[in-house]
Amino acid sequence: MSLRDKVQTGADALARKSMDAAAKGQAKVEAMQAKRRGDALLHDLGAAVYLEHQSGRTTETSRALLAELDQHAAEHGLDTSPDVTRPAASSGS
């Protein structure tokens, strides 16, 4: 195998590794964006529900957010781990 062939083989291997790393990086970015979107939807829903409880009436905003959240969860999953759903401990004790 000539030096030129060795260099070409090395360059091809490096290109494959670079493409694999880029694909993995892109997948990670997309997963992070989906998680942020889910977190934002949960936040917005929580704010809407809070405002409903304050005013004593149901709003179309909450219904729309629930529908959007259901669609997002079906496509990407949703992080509803206990640290997200459990109320913060009171610091007044």
HTML snippet that shows the backbone in 3Dmol.js (N, CA, C, O; Angstrom):
<script src="https://3Dmol.org/build/3Dmol-min.js"></script>
<div id="view" style="width:600px;height:400px;position:relative"></div>
<script>
const pdb = `
ATOM      1  N   MET A   1       0.851  -1.169   0.000  1.00  0.00           N
ATOM      2  CA  MET A   1       0.000   0.000   0.000  1.00  0.00           C
ATOM      3  C   MET A   1       0.901   1.237   0.000  1.00  0.00           C
ATOM      4  O   MET A   1       1.810   1.360   0.820  1.00  0.00           O
ATOM      5  N   SER A   2       0.636   2.120  -0.907  1.00  0.00           N
ATOM      6  CA  SER A   2       1.467   3.315  -1.033  1.00  0.00           C
ATOM      7  C   SER A   2       1.108   4.324   0.055  1.00  0.00           C
ATOM      8  O   SER A   2       0.067   4.224   0.704  1.00  0.00           O
ATOM      9  N   LEU A   3       1.980   5.276   0.230  1.00  0.00           N
ATOM     10  CA  LEU A   3       1.763   6.328   1.218  1.00  0.00           C
ATOM     11  C   LEU A   3       0.475   7.089   0.905  1.00  0.00           C
ATOM     12  O   LEU A   3      -0.284   7.444   1.807  1.00  0.00           O
ATOM     13  N   ARG A   4       0.245   7.331  -0.361  1.00  0.00           N
ATOM     14  CA  ARG A   4      -0.956   8.056  -0.778  1.00  0.00           C
ATOM     15  C   ARG A   4      -2.218   7.271  -0.381  1.00  0.00           C
ATOM     16  O   ARG A   4      -3.185   7.864   0.097  1.00  0.00           O
ATOM     17  N   ASP A   5      -2.215   5.960  -0.575  1.00  0.00           N
ATOM     18  CA  ASP A   5      -3.351   5.121  -0.199  1.00  0.00           C
ATOM     19  C   ASP A   5      -3.570   5.147   1.317  1.00  0.00           C
ATOM     20  O   ASP A   5      -4.709   5.195   1.782  1.00  0.00           O
ATOM     21  N   LYS A   6      -2.482   5.117   2.079  1.00  0.00           N
ATOM     22  CA  LYS A   6      -2.591   5.160   3.532  1.00  0.00           C
ATOM     23  C   LYS A   6      -3.181   6.486   4.001  1.00  0.00           C
ATOM     24  O   LYS A   6      -4.021   6.521   4.900  1.00  0.00           O
ATOM     25  N   VAL A   7      -2.737   7.565   3.388  1.00  0.00           N
ATOM     26  CA  VAL A   7      -3.254   8.892   3.743  1.00  0.00           C
ATOM     27  C   VAL A   7      -4.740   8.974   3.398  1.00  0.00           C
ATOM     28  O   VAL A   7      -5.539   9.492   4.179  1.00  0.00           O
ATOM     29  N   GLN A   8      -5.101   8.459   2.222  1.00  0.00           N
ATOM     30  CA  GLN A   8      -6.506   8.494   1.800  1.00  0.00           C
ATOM     31  C   GLN A   8      -7.380   7.655   2.744  1.00  0.00           C
ATOM     32  O   GLN A   8      -8.479   8.071   3.110  1.00  0.00           O
ATOM     33  N   THR A   9      -6.892   6.486   3.132  1.00  0.00           N
ATOM     34  CA  THR A   9      -7.638   5.627   4.050  1.00  0.00           C
ATOM     35  C   THR A   9      -7.818   6.323   5.402  1.00  0.00           C
ATOM     36  O   THR A   9      -8.899   6.283   5.987  1.00  0.00           O
ATOM     37  N   GLY A  10      -6.761   6.956   5.887  1.00  0.00           N
ATOM     38  CA  GLY A  10      -6.835   7.698   7.152  1.00  0.00           C
ATOM     39  C   GLY A  10      -7.804   8.866   7.056  1.00  0.00           C
ATOM     40  O   GLY A  10      -8.567   9.124   7.987  1.00  0.00           O
ATOM     41  N   ALA A  11      -7.775   9.569   5.934  1.00  0.00           N
ATOM     42  CA  ALA A  11      -8.686  10.699   5.743  1.00  0.00           C
ATOM     43  C   ALA A  11     -10.136  10.221   5.686  1.00  0.00           C
ATOM     44  O   ALA A  11     -11.028  10.865   6.239  1.00  0.00           O
ATOM     45  N   ASP A  12     -10.367   9.099   5.023  1.00  0.00           N
ATOM     46  CA  ASP A  12     -11.725   8.550   4.955  1.00  0.00           C
ATOM     47  C   ASP A  12     -12.226   8.158   6.341  1.00  0.00           C
ATOM     48  O   ASP A  12     -13.376   8.429   6.687  1.00  0.00           O
ATOM     49  N   ALA A  13     -11.371   7.525   7.130  1.00  0.00           N
ATOM     50  CA  ALA A  13     -11.750   7.116   8.484  1.00  0.00           C
ATOM     51  C   ALA A  13     -12.051   8.342   9.348  1.00  0.00           C
ATOM     52  O   ALA A  13     -13.012   8.343  10.117  1.00  0.00           O
ATOM     53  N   LEU A  14     -11.239   9.367   9.221  1.00  0.00           N
ATOM     54  CA  LEU A  14     -11.444  10.597   9.981  1.00  0.00           C
ATOM     55  C   LEU A  14     -12.755  11.266   9.565  1.00  0.00           C
ATOM     56  O   LEU A  14     -13.491  11.770  10.414  1.00  0.00           O
ATOM     57  N   ALA A  15     -13.044  11.270   8.285  1.00  0.00           N
ATOM     58  CA  ALA A  15     -14.293  11.862   7.801  1.00  0.00           C
ATOM     59  C   ALA A  15     -15.492  11.109   8.359  1.00  0.00           C
ATOM     60  O   ALA A  15     -16.476  11.732   8.759  1.00  0.00           O
ATOM     61  N   ARG A  16     -15.427   9.785   8.393  1.00  0.00           N
ATOM     62  CA  ARG A  16     -16.526   8.993   8.955  1.00  0.00           C
ATOM     63  C   ARG A  16     -16.728   9.295  10.440  1.00  0.00           C
ATOM     64  O   ARG A  16     -17.855   9.454  10.908  1.00  0.00           O
ATOM     65  N   LYS A  17     -15.618   9.370  11.168  1.00  0.00           N
ATOM     66  CA  LYS A  17     -15.711   9.675  12.601  1.00  0.00           C
ATOM     67  C   LYS A  17     -16.308  11.060  12.819  1.00  0.00           C
ATOM     68  O   LYS A  17     -17.122  11.255  13.721  1.00  0.00           O
ATOM     69  N   SER A  18     -15.905  12.011  11.999  1.00  0.00           N
ATOM     70  CA  SER A  18     -16.431  13.374  12.117  1.00  0.00           C
ATOM     71  C   SER A  18     -17.927  13.410  11.831  1.00  0.00           C
ATOM     72  O   SER A  18     -18.683  14.089  12.526  1.00  0.00           O
ATOM     73  N   MET A  19     -18.346  12.683  10.814  1.00  0.00           N
ATOM     74  CA  MET A  19     -19.773  12.644  10.468  1.00  0.00           C
ATOM     75  C   MET A  19     -20.580  11.961  11.571  1.00  0.00           C
ATOM     76  O   MET A  19     -21.688  12.395  11.888  1.00  0.00           O
ATOM     77  N   ASP A  20     -20.034  10.899  12.155  1.00  0.00           N
ATOM     78  CA  ASP A  20     -20.712  10.220  13.259  1.00  0.00           C
ATOM     79  C   ASP A  20     -20.847  11.147  14.466  1.00  0.00           C
ATOM     80  O   ASP A  20     -21.902  11.208  15.096  1.00  0.00           O
ATOM     81  N   ALA A  21     -19.780  11.859  14.777  1.00  0.00           N
ATOM     82  CA  ALA A  21     -19.804  12.780  15.912  1.00  0.00           C
ATOM     83  C   ALA A  21     -20.804  13.907  15.669  1.00  0.00           C
ATOM     84  O   ALA A  21     -21.512  14.318  16.588  1.00  0.00           O
ATOM     85  N   ALA A  22     -20.864  14.402  14.449  1.00  0.00           N
ATOM     86  CA  ALA A  22     -21.812  15.467  14.117  1.00  0.00           C
ATOM     87  C   ALA A  22     -23.246  14.967  14.245  1.00  0.00           C
ATOM     88  O   ALA A  22     -24.107  15.687  14.750  1.00  0.00           O
ATOM     89  N   ALA A  23     -23.511  13.754  13.798  1.00  0.00           N
ATOM     90  CA  ALA A  23     -24.861  13.189  13.891  1.00  0.00           C
ATOM     91  C   ALA A  23     -25.260  13.006  15.354  1.00  0.00           C
ATOM     92  O   ALA A  23     -26.390  13.309  15.735  1.00  0.00           O
ATOM     93  N   LYS A  24     -24.329  12.509  16.171  1.00  0.00           N
ATOM     94  CA  LYS A  24     -24.625  12.339  17.590  1.00  0.00           C
ATOM     95  C   LYS A  24     -24.866  13.692  18.255  1.00  0.00           C
ATOM     96  O   LYS A  24     -25.768  13.833  19.081  1.00  0.00           O
ATOM     97  N   GLY A  25     -24.062  14.676  17.894  1.00  0.00           N
ATOM     98  CA  GLY A  25     -24.233  16.017  18.454  1.00  0.00           C
ATOM     99  C   GLY A  25     -25.573  16.611  18.061  1.00  0.00           C
ATOM    100  O   GLY A  25     -26.246  17.224  18.890  1.00  0.00           O
ATOM    101  N   GLN A  26     -25.964  16.438  16.819  1.00  0.00           N
ATOM    102  CA  GLN A  26     -27.253  16.954  16.345  1.00  0.00           C
ATOM    103  C   GLN A  26     -28.408  16.274  17.074  1.00  0.00           C
ATOM    104  O   GLN A  26     -29.381  16.930  17.445  1.00  0.00           O
ATOM    105  N   ALA A  27     -28.305  14.975  17.279  1.00  0.00           N
ATOM    106  CA  ALA A  27     -29.359  14.247  17.998  1.00  0.00           C
ATOM    107  C   ALA A  27     -29.469  14.748  19.434  1.00  0.00           C
ATOM    108  O   ALA A  27     -30.568  14.884  19.971  1.00  0.00           O
ATOM    109  N   LYS A  28     -28.326  15.021  20.047  1.00  0.00           N
ATOM    110  CA  LYS A  28     -28.337  15.516  21.424  1.00  0.00           C
ATOM    111  C   LYS A  28     -28.963  16.909  21.494  1.00  0.00           C
ATOM    112  O   LYS A  28     -29.736  17.200  22.407  1.00  0.00           O
ATOM    113  N   VAL A  29     -28.632  17.758  20.539  1.00  0.00           N
ATOM    114  CA  VAL A  29     -29.214  19.103  20.492  1.00  0.00           C
ATOM    115  C   VAL A  29     -30.731  19.012  20.331  1.00  0.00           C
ATOM    116  O   VAL A  29     -31.474  19.716  21.016  1.00  0.00           O
ATOM    117  N   GLU A  30     -31.187  18.147  19.428  1.00  0.00           N
ATOM    118  CA  GLU A  30     -32.622  17.995  19.211  1.00  0.00           C
ATOM    119  C   GLU A  30     -33.322  17.473  20.462  1.00  0.00           C
ATOM    120  O   GLU A  30     -34.427  17.912  20.779  1.00  0.00           O
ATOM    121  N   ALA A  31     -32.696  16.546  21.169  1.00  0.00           N
ATOM    122  CA  ALA A  31     -33.274  16.025  22.408  1.00  0.00           C
ATOM    123  C   ALA A  31     -33.346  17.112  23.475  1.00  0.00           C
ATOM    124  O   ALA A  31     -34.331  17.200  24.208  1.00  0.00           O
ATOM    125  N   MET A  32     -32.318  17.932  23.566  1.00  0.00           N
ATOM    126  CA  MET A  32     -32.316  19.024  24.540  1.00  0.00           C
ATOM    127  C   MET A  32     -33.397  20.047  24.203  1.00  0.00           C
ATOM    128  O   MET A  32     -34.077  20.547  25.099  1.00  0.00           O
ATOM    129  N   GLN A  33     -33.559  20.359  22.920  1.00  0.00           N
ATOM    130  CA  GLN A  33     -34.596  21.307  22.513  1.00  0.00           C
ATOM    131  C   GLN A  33     -35.985  20.762  22.834  1.00  0.00           C
ATOM    132  O   GLN A  33     -36.853  21.509  23.288  1.00  0.00           O
ATOM    133  N   ALA A  34     -36.202  19.469  22.604  1.00  0.00           N
ATOM    134  CA  ALA A  34     -37.496  18.862  22.917  1.00  0.00           C
ATOM    135  C   ALA A  34     -37.751  18.899  24.421  1.00  0.00           C
ATOM    136  O   ALA A  34     -38.873  19.165  24.851  1.00  0.00           O
ATOM    137  N   LYS A  35     -36.713  18.632  25.229  1.00  0.00           N
ATOM    138  CA  LYS A  35     -36.874  18.682  26.684  1.00  0.00           C
ATOM    139  C   LYS A  35     -37.202  20.100  27.143  1.00  0.00           C
ATOM    140  O   LYS A  35     -38.077  20.294  27.987  1.00  0.00           O
ATOM    141  N   ARG A  36     -36.505  21.087  26.592  1.00  0.00           N
ATOM    142  CA  ARG A  36     -36.786  22.482  26.955  1.00  0.00           C
ATOM    143  C   ARG A  36     -38.213  22.865  26.585  1.00  0.00           C
ATOM    144  O   ARG A  36     -38.892  23.558  27.343  1.00  0.00           O
ATOM    145  N   ARG A  37     -38.667  22.408  25.414  1.00  0.00           N
ATOM    146  CA  ARG A  37     -40.041  22.714  24.989  1.00  0.00           C
ATOM    147  C   ARG A  37     -41.041  22.072  25.949  1.00  0.00           C
ATOM    148  O   ARG A  37     -42.025  22.702  26.335  1.00  0.00           O
ATOM    149  N   GLY A  38     -40.789  20.825  26.331  1.00  0.00           N
ATOM    150  CA  GLY A  38     -41.669  20.165  27.292  1.00  0.00           C
ATOM    151  C   GLY A  38     -41.675  20.879  28.635  1.00  0.00           C
ATOM    152  O   GLY A  38     -42.731  21.060  29.241  1.00  0.00           O
ATOM    153  N   ASP A  39     -40.510  21.281  29.095  1.00  0.00           N
ATOM    154  CA  ASP A  39     -40.418  22.023  30.357  1.00  0.00           C
ATOM    155  C   ASP A  39     -41.178  23.342  30.276  1.00  0.00           C
ATOM    156  O   ASP A  39     -41.862  23.727  31.224  1.00  0.00           O
ATOM    157  N   ALA A  40     -41.058  24.032  29.147  1.00  0.00           N
ATOM    158  CA  ALA A  40     -41.763  25.304  28.965  1.00  0.00           C
ATOM    159  C   ALA A  40     -43.272  25.089  28.952  1.00  0.00           C
ATOM    160  O   ALA A  40     -44.019  25.882  29.525  1.00  0.00           O
ATOM    161  N   LEU A  41     -43.724  24.016  28.296  1.00  0.00           N
ATOM    162  CA  LEU A  41     -45.155  23.725  28.274  1.00  0.00           C
ATOM    163  C   LEU A  41     -45.672  23.420  29.677  1.00  0.00           C
ATOM    164  O   LEU A  41     -46.745  23.884  30.061  1.00  0.00           O
ATOM    165  N   LEU A  42     -44.908  22.639  30.442  1.00  0.00           N
ATOM    166  CA  LEU A  42     -45.310  22.351  31.823  1.00  0.00           C
ATOM    167  C   LEU A  42     -45.367  23.629  32.656  1.00  0.00           C
ATOM    168  O   LEU A  42     -46.283  23.812  33.458  1.00  0.00           O
ATOM    169  N   HIS A  43     -44.400  24.500  32.467  1.00  0.00           N
ATOM    170  CA  HIS A  43     -44.384  25.776  33.188  1.00  0.00           C
ATOM    171  C   HIS A  43     -45.614  26.605  32.840  1.00  0.00           C
ATOM    172  O   HIS A  43     -46.302  27.117  33.723  1.00  0.00           O
ATOM    173  N   ASP A  44     -45.882  26.731  31.547  1.00  0.00           N
ATOM    174  CA  ASP A  44     -47.017  27.539  31.108  1.00  0.00           C
ATOM    175  C   ASP A  44     -48.339  26.961  31.618  1.00  0.00           C
ATOM    176  O   ASP A  44     -49.240  27.698  32.019  1.00  0.00           O
ATOM    177  N   LEU A  45     -48.436  25.630  31.595  1.00  0.00           N
ATOM    178  CA  LEU A  45     -49.646  24.992  32.105  1.00  0.00           C
ATOM    179  C   LEU A  45     -49.795  25.266  33.601  1.00  0.00           C
ATOM    180  O   LEU A  45     -50.888  25.574  34.075  1.00  0.00           O
ATOM    181  N   GLY A  46     -48.700  25.153  34.333  1.00  0.00           N
ATOM    182  CA  GLY A  46     -48.749  25.437  35.768  1.00  0.00           C
ATOM    183  C   GLY A  46     -49.183  26.867  36.047  1.00  0.00           C
ATOM    184  O   GLY A  46     -49.977  27.111  36.956  1.00  0.00           O
ATOM    185  N   ALA A  47     -48.669  27.807  35.277  1.00  0.00           N
ATOM    186  CA  ALA A  47     -49.050  29.209  35.449  1.00  0.00           C
ATOM    187  C   ALA A  47     -50.526  29.409  35.130  1.00  0.00           C
ATOM    188  O   ALA A  47     -51.223  30.134  35.839  1.00  0.00           O
ATOM    189  N   ALA A  48     -51.007  28.766  34.060  1.00  0.00           N
ATOM    190  CA  ALA A  48     -52.415  28.903  33.689  1.00  0.00           C
ATOM    191  C   ALA A  48     -53.322  28.306  34.760  1.00  0.00           C
ATOM    192  O   ALA A  48     -54.347  28.893  35.105  1.00  0.00           O
ATOM    193  N   VAL A  49     -52.947  27.141  35.287  1.00  0.00           N
ATOM    194  CA  VAL A  49     -53.758  26.507  36.335  1.00  0.00           C
ATOM    195  C   VAL A  49     -53.748  27.369  37.593  1.00  0.00           C
ATOM    196  O   VAL A  49     -54.780  27.513  38.248  1.00  0.00           O
ATOM    197  N   TYR A  50     -52.619  27.931  37.933  1.00  0.00           N
ATOM    198  CA  TYR A  50     -52.534  28.823  39.097  1.00  0.00           C
ATOM    199  C   TYR A  50     -53.488  30.009  38.928  1.00  0.00           C
ATOM    200  O   TYR A  50     -54.227  30.359  39.847  1.00  0.00           O
ATOM    201  N   LEU A  51     -53.459  30.611  37.757  1.00  0.00           N
ATOM    202  CA  LEU A  51     -54.336  31.759  37.510  1.00  0.00           C
ATOM    203  C   LEU A  51     -55.809  31.346  37.546  1.00  0.00           C
ATOM    204  O   LEU A  51     -56.661  32.109  38.000  1.00  0.00           O
ATOM    205  N   GLU A  52     -56.104  30.136  37.066  1.00  0.00           N
ATOM    206  CA  GLU A  52     -57.480  29.641  37.142  1.00  0.00           C
ATOM    207  C   GLU A  52     -57.925  29.526  38.594  1.00  0.00           C
ATOM    208  O   GLU A  52     -59.035  29.927  38.942  1.00  0.00           O
ATOM    209  N   HIS A  53     -57.068  28.985  39.430  1.00  0.00           N
ATOM    210  CA  HIS A  53     -57.426  28.838  40.840  1.00  0.00           C
ATOM    211  C   HIS A  53     -57.604  30.203  41.504  1.00  0.00           C
ATOM    212  O   HIS A  53     -58.451  30.365  42.382  1.00  0.00           O
ATOM    213  N   GLN A  54     -56.822  31.160  41.092  1.00  0.00           N
ATOM    214  CA  GLN A  54     -56.951  32.506  41.661  1.00  0.00           C
ATOM    215  C   GLN A  54     -58.256  33.162  41.233  1.00  0.00           C
ATOM    216  O   GLN A  54     -58.891  33.858  42.025  1.00  0.00           O
ATOM    217  N   SER A  55     -58.663  32.944  39.974  1.00  0.00           N
ATOM    218  CA  SER A  55     -59.869  33.600  39.472  1.00  0.00           C
ATOM    219  C   SER A  55     -61.120  32.753  39.672  1.00  0.00           C
ATOM    220  O   SER A  55     -62.233  33.275  39.618  1.00  0.00           O
ATOM    221  N   GLY A  56     -60.951  31.454  39.903  1.00  0.00           N
ATOM    222  CA  GLY A  56     -62.088  30.581  40.117  1.00  0.00           C
ATOM    223  C   GLY A  56     -62.791  30.144  38.847  1.00  0.00           C
ATOM    224  O   GLY A  56     -63.926  29.673  38.913  1.00  0.00           O
ATOM    225  N   ARG A  57     -62.156  30.285  37.696  1.00  0.00           N
ATOM    226  CA  ARG A  57     -62.798  29.848  36.458  1.00  0.00           C
ATOM    227  C   ARG A  57     -61.777  29.169  35.555  1.00  0.00           C
ATOM    228  O   ARG A  57     -60.573  29.380  35.697  1.00  0.00           O
ATOM    229  N   THR A  58     -62.255  28.368  34.644  1.00  0.00           N
ATOM    230  CA  THR A  58     -61.403  27.639  33.707  1.00  0.00           C
ATOM    231  C   THR A  58     -61.222  28.475  32.448  1.00  0.00           C
ATOM    232  O   THR A  58     -62.158  29.108  31.962  1.00  0.00           O
ATOM    233  N   THR A  59     -60.006  28.463  31.936  1.00  0.00           N
ATOM    234  CA  THR A  59     -59.741  29.236  30.724  1.00  0.00           C
ATOM    235  C   THR A  59     -59.433  28.322  29.550  1.00  0.00           C
ATOM    236  O   THR A  59     -59.017  27.178  29.731  1.00  0.00           O
ATOM    237  N   GLU A  60     -59.636  28.831  28.367  1.00  0.00           N
ATOM    238  CA  GLU A  60     -59.321  28.098  27.148  1.00  0.00           C
ATOM    239  C   GLU A  60     -57.803  27.896  27.046  1.00  0.00           C
ATOM    240  O   GLU A  60     -57.351  26.944  26.410  1.00  0.00           O
ATOM    241  N   THR A  61     -57.028  28.772  27.657  1.00  0.00           N
ATOM    242  CA  THR A  61     -55.571  28.659  27.618  1.00  0.00           C
ATOM    243  C   THR A  61     -55.116  27.322  28.190  1.00  0.00           C
ATOM    244  O   THR A  61     -54.259  26.657  27.609  1.00  0.00           O
ATOM    245  N   SER A  62     -55.686  26.927  29.324  1.00  0.00           N
ATOM    246  CA  SER A  62     -55.288  25.655  29.932  1.00  0.00           C
ATOM    247  C   SER A  62     -55.648  24.483  29.043  1.00  0.00           C
ATOM    248  O   SER A  62     -54.862  23.547  28.895  1.00  0.00           O
ATOM    249  N   ARG A  63     -56.835  24.528  28.447  1.00  0.00           N
ATOM    250  CA  ARG A  63     -57.242  23.437  27.554  1.00  0.00           C
ATOM    251  C   ARG A  63     -56.303  23.335  26.356  1.00  0.00           C
ATOM    252  O   ARG A  63     -55.912  22.239  25.957  1.00  0.00           O
ATOM    253  N   ALA A  64     -55.948  24.478  25.788  1.00  0.00           N
ATOM    254  CA  ALA A  64     -55.044  24.493  24.633  1.00  0.00           C
ATOM    255  C   ALA A  64     -53.660  23.993  25.028  1.00  0.00           C
ATOM    256  O   ALA A  64     -53.030  23.241  24.284  1.00  0.00           O
ATOM    257  N   LEU A  65     -53.187  24.411  26.203  1.00  0.00           N
ATOM    258  CA  LEU A  65     -51.879  23.959  26.672  1.00  0.00           C
ATOM    259  C   LEU A  65     -51.878  22.458  26.942  1.00  0.00           C
ATOM    260  O   LEU A  65     -50.898  21.777  26.639  1.00  0.00           O
ATOM    261  N   LEU A  66     -52.949  21.941  27.499  1.00  0.00           N
ATOM    262  CA  LEU A  66     -53.034  20.495  27.736  1.00  0.00           C
ATOM    263  C   LEU A  66     -52.982  19.728  26.419  1.00  0.00           C
ATOM    264  O   LEU A  66     -52.304  18.704  26.327  1.00  0.00           O
ATOM    265  N   ALA A  67     -53.677  20.203  25.417  1.00  0.00           N
ATOM    266  CA  ALA A  67     -53.657  19.539  24.107  1.00  0.00           C
ATOM    267  C   ALA A  67     -52.262  19.585  23.497  1.00  0.00           C
ATOM    268  O   ALA A  67     -51.790  18.589  22.949  1.00  0.00           O
ATOM    269  N   GLU A  68     -51.602  20.736  23.590  1.00  0.00           N
ATOM    270  CA  GLU A  68     -50.253  20.870  23.044  1.00  0.00           C
ATOM    271  C   GLU A  68     -49.271  19.993  23.819  1.00  0.00           C
ATOM    272  O   GLU A  68     -48.380  19.381  23.230  1.00  0.00           O
ATOM    273  N   LEU A  69     -49.435  19.935  25.124  1.00  0.00           N
ATOM    274  CA  LEU A  69     -48.574  19.107  25.965  1.00  0.00           C
ATOM    275  C   LEU A  69     -48.772  17.626  25.655  1.00  0.00           C
ATOM    276  O   LEU A  69     -47.802  16.869  25.613  1.00  0.00           O
ATOM    277  N   ASP A  70     -50.013  17.206  25.439  1.00  0.00           N
ATOM    278  CA  ASP A  70     -50.285  15.813  25.060  1.00  0.00           C
ATOM    279  C   ASP A  70     -49.604  15.456  23.746  1.00  0.00           C
ATOM    280  O   ASP A  70     -49.027  14.377  23.612  1.00  0.00           O
ATOM    281  N   GLN A  71     -49.669  16.360  22.780  1.00  0.00           N
ATOM    282  CA  GLN A  71     -49.039  16.114  21.479  1.00  0.00           C
ATOM    283  C   GLN A  71     -47.520  16.033  21.631  1.00  0.00           C
ATOM    284  O   GLN A  71     -46.881  15.149  21.060  1.00  0.00           O
ATOM    285  N   HIS A  72     -46.949  16.951  22.396  1.00  0.00           N
ATOM    286  CA  HIS A  72     -45.501  16.959  22.616  1.00  0.00           C
ATOM    287  C   HIS A  72     -45.064  15.670  23.309  1.00  0.00           C
ATOM    288  O   HIS A  72     -44.060  15.068  22.929  1.00  0.00           O
ATOM    289  N   ALA A  73     -45.814  15.248  24.319  1.00  0.00           N
ATOM    290  CA  ALA A  73     -45.473  14.034  25.062  1.00  0.00           C
ATOM    291  C   ALA A  73     -45.533  12.810  24.153  1.00  0.00           C
ATOM    292  O   ALA A  73     -44.710  11.904  24.278  1.00  0.00           O
ATOM    293  N   ALA A  74     -46.497  12.779  23.245  1.00  0.00           N
ATOM    294  CA  ALA A  74     -46.612  11.656  22.326  1.00  0.00           C
ATOM    295  C   ALA A  74     -45.425  11.596  21.370  1.00  0.00           C
ATOM    296  O   ALA A  74     -44.978  10.509  21.004  1.00  0.00           O
ATOM    297  N   GLU A  75     -44.916  12.743  20.967  1.00  0.00           N
ATOM    298  CA  GLU A  75     -43.808  12.801  20.015  1.00  0.00           C
ATOM    299  C   GLU A  75     -42.448  12.632  20.672  1.00  0.00           C
ATOM    300  O   GLU A  75     -41.574  11.960  20.126  1.00  0.00           O
ATOM    301  N   HIS A  76     -42.261  13.241  21.849  1.00  0.00           N
ATOM    302  CA  HIS A  76     -40.922  13.317  22.449  1.00  0.00           C
ATOM    303  C   HIS A  76     -40.827  12.720  23.840  1.00  0.00           C
ATOM    304  O   HIS A  76     -39.728  12.592  24.378  1.00  0.00           O
ATOM    305  N   GLY A  77     -41.944  12.354  24.432  1.00  0.00           N
ATOM    306  CA  GLY A  77     -41.920  11.965  25.831  1.00  0.00           C
ATOM    307  C   GLY A  77     -41.951  13.222  26.680  1.00  0.00           C
ATOM    308  O   GLY A  77     -41.885  14.336  26.161  1.00  0.00           O
ATOM    309  N   LEU A  78     -42.052  13.037  27.984  1.00  0.00           N
ATOM    310  CA  LEU A  78     -42.146  14.197  28.868  1.00  0.00           C
ATOM    311  C   LEU A  78     -41.552  13.844  30.219  1.00  0.00           C
ATOM    312  O   LEU A  78     -41.834  12.782  30.773  1.00  0.00           O
ATOM    313  N   ASP A  79     -40.734  14.731  30.741  1.00  0.00           N
ATOM    314  CA  ASP A  79     -40.100  14.516  32.039  1.00  0.00           C
ATOM    315  C   ASP A  79     -41.056  14.979  33.134  1.00  0.00           C
ATOM    316  O   ASP A  79     -41.198  16.175  33.389  1.00  0.00           O
ATOM    317  N   THR A  80     -41.698  14.028  33.766  1.00  0.00           N
ATOM    318  CA  THR A  80     -42.575  14.340  34.898  1.00  0.00           C
ATOM    319  C   THR A  80     -42.032  13.676  36.158  1.00  0.00           C
ATOM    320  O   THR A  80     -42.786  13.182  36.996  1.00  0.00           O
ATOM    321  N   SER A  81     -40.717  13.675  36.268  1.00  0.00           N
ATOM    322  CA  SER A  81     -40.076  13.060  37.427  1.00  0.00           C
ATOM    323  C   SER A  81     -40.496  13.779  38.705  1.00  0.00           C
ATOM    324  O   SER A  81     -40.920  14.934  38.649  1.00  0.00           O
ATOM    325  N   PRO A  82     -40.385  13.118  39.853  1.00  0.00           N
ATOM    326  CA  PRO A  82     -40.859  13.701  41.110  1.00  0.00           C
ATOM    327  C   PRO A  82     -40.304  15.089  41.413  1.00  0.00           C
ATOM    328  O   PRO A  82     -41.002  15.903  42.018  1.00  0.00           O
ATOM    329  N   ASP A  83     -39.081  15.378  41.014  1.00  0.00           N
ATOM    330  CA  ASP A  83     -38.543  16.693  41.309  1.00  0.00           C
ATOM    331  C   ASP A  83     -39.267  17.780  40.532  1.00  0.00           C
ATOM    332  O   ASP A  83     -39.198  18.950  40.908  1.00  0.00           O
ATOM    333  N   VAL A  84     -39.959  17.423  39.461  1.00  0.00           N
ATOM    334  CA  VAL A  84     -40.729  18.395  38.695  1.00  0.00           C
ATOM    335  C   VAL A  84     -42.130  18.537  39.289  1.00  0.00           C
ATOM    336  O   VAL A  84     -42.659  19.647  39.346  1.00  0.00           O
ATOM    337  N   THR A  85     -42.732  17.447  39.726  1.00  0.00           N
ATOM    338  CA  THR A  85     -44.123  17.469  40.173  1.00  0.00           C
ATOM    339  C   THR A  85     -44.285  17.722  41.668  1.00  0.00           C
ATOM    340  O   THR A  85     -45.364  18.121  42.106  1.00  0.00           O
ATOM    341  N   ARG A  86     -43.253  17.501  42.449  1.00  0.00           N
ATOM    342  CA  ARG A  86     -43.362  17.687  43.908  1.00  0.00           C
ATOM    343  C   ARG A  86     -43.210  19.167  44.248  1.00  0.00           C
ATOM    344  O   ARG A  86     -42.261  19.803  43.788  1.00  0.00           O
ATOM    345  N   PRO A  87     -44.123  19.729  45.042  1.00  0.00           N
ATOM    346  CA  PRO A  87     -43.984  21.128  45.455  1.00  0.00           C
ATOM    347  C   PRO A  87     -42.712  21.344  46.247  1.00  0.00           C
ATOM    348  O   PRO A  87     -42.254  20.444  46.952  1.00  0.00           O
ATOM    349  N   ALA A  88     -42.152  22.502  46.139  1.00  0.00           N
ATOM    350  CA  ALA A  88     -40.931  22.838  46.890  1.00  0.00           C
ATOM    351  C   ALA A  88     -41.235  22.837  48.389  1.00  0.00           C
ATOM    352  O   ALA A  88     -42.323  23.223  48.816  1.00  0.00           O
ATOM    353  N   ALA A  89     -40.269  22.403  49.164  1.00  0.00           N
ATOM    354  CA  ALA A  89     -40.431  22.368  50.614  1.00  0.00           C
ATOM    355  C   ALA A  89     -40.492  23.791  51.161  1.00  0.00           C
ATOM    356  O   ALA A  89     -39.798  24.688  50.682  1.00  0.00           O
ATOM    357  N   SER A  90     -41.307  23.972  52.135  1.00  0.00           N
ATOM    358  CA  SER A  90     -41.458  25.291  52.764  1.00  0.00           C
ATOM    359  C   SER A  90     -40.192  25.606  53.553  1.00  0.00           C
ATOM    360  O   SER A  90     -39.694  24.763  54.300  1.00  0.00           O
ATOM    361  N   SER A  91     -39.677  26.814  53.386  1.00  0.00           N
ATOM    362  CA  SER A  91     -38.459  27.203  54.109  1.00  0.00           C
ATOM    363  C   SER A  91     -38.792  27.994  55.373  1.00  0.00           C
ATOM    364  O   SER A  91     -37.887  28.487  56.047  1.00  0.00           O
ATOM    365  N   GLY A  92     -40.080  28.121  55.704  1.00  0.00           N
ATOM    366  CA  GLY A  92     -40.467  28.905  56.868  1.00  0.00           C
ATOM    367  C   GLY A  92     -40.428  28.151  58.175  1.00  0.00           C
ATOM    368  O   GLY A  92     -40.740  28.734  59.213  1.00  0.00           O
ATOM    369  N   SER A  93     -40.055  26.868  58.179  1.00  0.00           N
ATOM    370  CA  SER A  93     -40.066  26.077  59.427  1.00  0.00           C
ATOM    371  C   SER A  93     -38.831  26.281  60.222  1.00  0.00           C
ATOM    372  O   SER A  93     -38.682  25.693  61.293  1.00  0.00           O
TER     373      SER A  93
END
`;
const viewer = $3Dmol.createViewer("view");
viewer.addModel(pdb, "pdb");
viewer.setStyle({}, {cartoon: {color: "spectrum"}});
viewer.zoomTo();
viewer.render();
</script>
